[in-house]
Amino acid sequence: MPIIAPSILSADFLNLGRDIEMVNNSEADWFHLDVMDGRFVPNISYGMSIIGTMKKMAKKTFDVHLMILEPEKYFEEFKKAGADILTIHYEASPHLHRSLQAIKALGMKAGVALNPHTPVHLLENIITEIDLVLIMSVNPGFGGQKFIPQALDKVKAARKMITDAGCNTLIEVDGGVTLDNAGALVNAGVDTLVAGNTVFSAPDPTDMIKRLKQVGK
């Protein structure tokens, strides 16, 4: 069964404690936390202080996705805030190998995200150093976008690369994930489904998480 990571960006921030508790009590595995700086992407979300506050209540893995420029400046602060997995963008990390080593040295798992236009093969020489490959199936920066179908081909290419390298790197997909495409994604090789609007806009978010978790059984 896939790992389910509800995206807090789509939660109700006026009732954030309620939504965190819902995820705690659901079959979800991780909290997915999108950090945006208004520079790398055209939006601003939240930062270390909000993540640190959420960590006091949350009981599951914090999967932190940095959509920011110069992410290496903030690794220690996100570790202190509670990040268990820290994902940085290939497009924002000119010294990717060094950054991955720095993240791991702090005791976090290290992920690399790819924008829709970025080919998977660019990770070939570093795939064994990556704990998680995040394939963006929308353009990063805003929730509620439609899934880009070409992401399926990128998932298959990433799965082949990981298999050929003999490593245990996880594949995560973020953007436009619904019950309609979740099965195809899991069948293509996805380990982790990030779901924002699909979960938090559902009449029964807990049931939606359960249904996503059953995909691929």
N, C-alpha and C positions, 0 to 999 in steps of 0.2 A: 504494500500500500504506500502511496506517496506521502511524503512529509507535507503537512499543510501549514502555511505561514500567513495568517491574516495580516493584511497591511493596515497598520494603525493610521496611515494617512487618510483612510476613508472612514475612520471612526467618528463618533459624535464627540467633539472636544468639550462640549458643555456637560457631557456625561461620560467623561473618559474613564473614570473609576469603574463605572458600571460595565463599560465595554471591555476593559481589562479583565474584570472578574468573569465576564462571559467567556472570554478566551481561556482563562485559567481553568474553567469548569467544563470546557468543550473537549473534543477529540483533536483539536489543533495541537501541533508540536512546537511551533516557534511563534514569536512575535516578529513581524517584519517591519523595520523602522527606516523610513526614507528621510534622509537628511539632504536638504537642498539649500544652496547658497545664493541663488539669484544671479549667478555668474556662469557656472557650468551649464545650468538649466534656467529657464526663465520663470522661476518661482522660488519662494522661500518657505521652508516648512518649520522645523524646530531643531534644537541643538542639544548639547550635552546636558544642560540643566533639566530639560523636560524628560529626556531619557533617564536621567538619574532618579527623577521623581517617580516615573513609571516603574522603574526597577524595584522600588520599595514594595510594590504591590504585586507585580507580575511574578509568576512561578515557573515560567518556561523560558527556553533559549531566546536570547536577544540577537536577532539577525539584522545587523545594522548595515544599511546600504548608503554609502557616501556618494552623493551626486554633487561633488564640490571640486573646485580647483585646489591644488596644493594640499591634497588630503594628508600627506605625510606630516604636516605641521600639527595634526590633532590626534594622532594615534593614541598617545598616552591618556589624553583627556577622555576619549571615548572608552578606553579600557576602564578608567576610573568610574565612568558613568554606568558601566554595566554591560558593555558589548561582549558577547561570546564569539560571534562571527563578525568580522569587519570586511566589507567588500568595497573595493575601490574600482574606478573606471579605468580601463585600458587607455582611453582617450585623454585622461587627465594625469597619467602617471608615466612620465618619460623614463624613470628609473624603476621600472616595475619589479624586477628581481630584488633590488635593495628594499623596496617598500614591503614586499611580501615577507622578506626575512625579518624586517622590523616588527611587523604585525605579529608574527609567530613568536618572536622573542619576548613579547609582552604577554604571551599566554593565550592569545586569541587564535581562532582559525582564520585563514586568509582567503578572501574571494576576489575574483576579477569579473567585472561586468563589461558586457559588450553592447554598444548601441546598435540599432537595427542595421546600419550601413557597414559595420565593422565585421570583417570575415573571421571565422573561427580559427582558420589556419595560422593566424598571427600568434596564437598561444602555443603552437606546436613545440617550440624549444623550451617552454617553461611550464608545461602542463603538469609535470610531476611535482612542482612546487606549489600548486594551487589546490586548496581544499574544496573550493566551490566555484563553478563557472555560472555566472548569472547572465542569461540571454534575455535581453530586453525585447519584448514582443510588442512594444509601443515605443514612441519617442519619449525619453524620460522628461519628467518635469510636472506632469499633471495626471491625476487619476481620471478614471472613467473613459479612457480612449478605447478604440476598437483594436482587436487583435490583428497583428500583421501576419498573414499566413506563411510568409517565407521563413518565419521563426522555426517552423517545423523542420525545414531542411537544415537549419543551423544546429538544431538539437541533434539530429541524426549525425551530422558531421562531428559534433563535439563528442557524442557517444563513441563513434569509431576511433577518434583520436585517443580518448581515455582508455578504451579497450586495448588499442595497439600499444599504448605506453605501459599497460599493466598497472595502472594506478587506481586509487579509490576516489578520485575527484567526483563530487556531486554536481549534478546539473540542475539549476534552478531557472524557472521562467517567471517573468514578472511583466504583467500588462495585458489586460483584456481576457484574463483566464475566467472561463465560465464552465458550467456543466456540459455545454455543447462541445467544447474543444479539449476539455481536461483529459478525456480518454485517449484521444489521439496524441496528446503531448506525452502522457505516461507510456503509451505504446512505442513512441519514438525514442524514449530513453530518459525522460525527465524524472528526477528524484523528488524535487521540491516544487510545489505549486504556491505561488504568491497570489492571494486573492483579496482584493480590496472591496470594491463596490459589490461584487458578487456575494460577499459575506455580509457586509454591514448594511446593505440595502435590502437584504432578504427579509421577508416577514418573520422568519425564525432563523436567525444567524447560526444558532447552535446546530439546528438540523441541516443547514446548508454546509457547514463544516463537516458534519457526519457524512453527507452525501458525496462531497469532494473526496473524503478520506476513502470511500469505498470504490472510487474510480479505479479501474484496472484489475479488480479482484477476479 
